[in-house]
Amino acid sequence: MDRREFLKLAASVSAGAVLPVADRALGASASAPADSAARGRPNFLFIVCDDLNQALGCYGNSVVKTPNIDRLAARGVRFERAHCNYPLCLPSRHSFLTGLRPDARFELHKPLRESIPDVEYLPQYLREQGYFTARIGKAFHTASIFTENGSYEDAACWDLSESGVTRDNPDGYGTLYASIPRGVKEHPELSELVAFRDLLNNTGNCPGDYWIERAGLKLDDAQTVDGNICGIARQVLTTHADEKRPFFVLAGFRRPHEIWAAPEKYFQMYSTDEMKLPEEPPGHDKLVPEIAFTRRAPNMTDAQRKMAVQSYYACVSSVDHQIGLLLDEMDRLNLWDNTFVVLTADHGYHLGEHGMWGKVSLFQESAKVPLIIAGPGIKAGVCPATVESVDLFPTLVALAGLNRSQKVDGVSLVPQLENPQAPHGPAFSVVRHKMSWGKAIYTEDWRYTEWGDNASAGAELYDLKNDPKEYKNLANDPAFAGRRAELKALLAPKMTNLRDSDPRDTAEG
Ligand SMILES: [Ca+2]
């Protein structure tokens, strides 16, 4: 979509709230060569949650409490069938920040720039176009809140780069109360701690089956890592609201990524009795190749499962509170007429479906992500089309009114923002399990997955219209051979750089 078409979109919906906005009277921005070219372009507030699945109020979950995410959905377009392109933190983030689907160059523990030196990330591109860019929290990846060692943040992307680390609060990514670094006895902020670590078996297809740990915190919201990330982001919004130079602010929250640590009031919002566990037909997984599963916990009792769901929801409500504070700041600063807000996650998370607790699976609870886009000229709506995280890069380029010549794999979602019923898709997602790649294509009605080269390690085919929970694998049913061939033909050209012989790191990260 070109600039003229974009302006038509904005103007068609909300005269008086269209782009480009008039230059603001206050606040001279730091001079940069592209500053003048960037004036009048819209701002972006890009909110990324970690391991947030679609179990949200606005996506139809009646138990979880997400009033603020629902508030954003009520003013934007919510994408029902948004898929990440690799259901794991770093490759997914590399993917949507480049607009490229992951291939063998997207290693699990290395910055992508080591594999593709001239890669151009979305914030890097916007910065080159004159945007002020800020990362607060987890954009690419952060190793630990106690040390920035192993940070994957890319220096070319950011004018401001803040991890959100709070040294007094170890509830960030990668820190276990139960073991490292200081031990549970030295944490007076804990109201309770339950570690499920021993309940996970280690027979999953990713070797890094790690922790399930739940921790109620005697801390205020603002004292948590996400509270700190939110506080810095609010300051940045306040400082830059009236700048002529537009901003791209990425707020990367840690929750609901494990460990499940949140102020104890969020745990008290939910009774374990009201937690619903998946009711699945017995034996349904017998038709599924074993390689499709990861991180199962067959030894957990129902009471423990319900506690795990409760803990996840508590963390979702905790991060929802922080998102609400950002939306309040959007209101207070009158930013809605020139700022697009994107809310998404790097991938989803299983809450017991198919026996799984975690990600790195190509089933929908892991591969689908929430995606909501709101802002000037966008009416509230629900888009049923299949879309992918790689679509975000070209979408933001189009919303900024920029023309970028480099090829990306994603396709702009501006047509869906204009008309949520506009067609799109399909989506593709990949994952490496043990020595084989899983390669999946998703349409509105079907999911087809191949494991290994030419399905040598198995295949899955689900009729999502009649089997929305993916219980009946039809891949080897002769009645669906034609459908399988049709989807295979769509999948094959997207996966040309994914051979099982790729010497890729298979550890979970
Ligand atoms: Ca993640």
Boltz pocket constraint, residues with backbone or C-beta under 6 A from the ligand:
constraints:
  - pocket:
      binder: B
      contacts: [[A, 49], [A, 50], [A, 51], [A, 88], [A, 89], [A, 257], [A, 346], [A, 347]]
      max_distance: 6.0
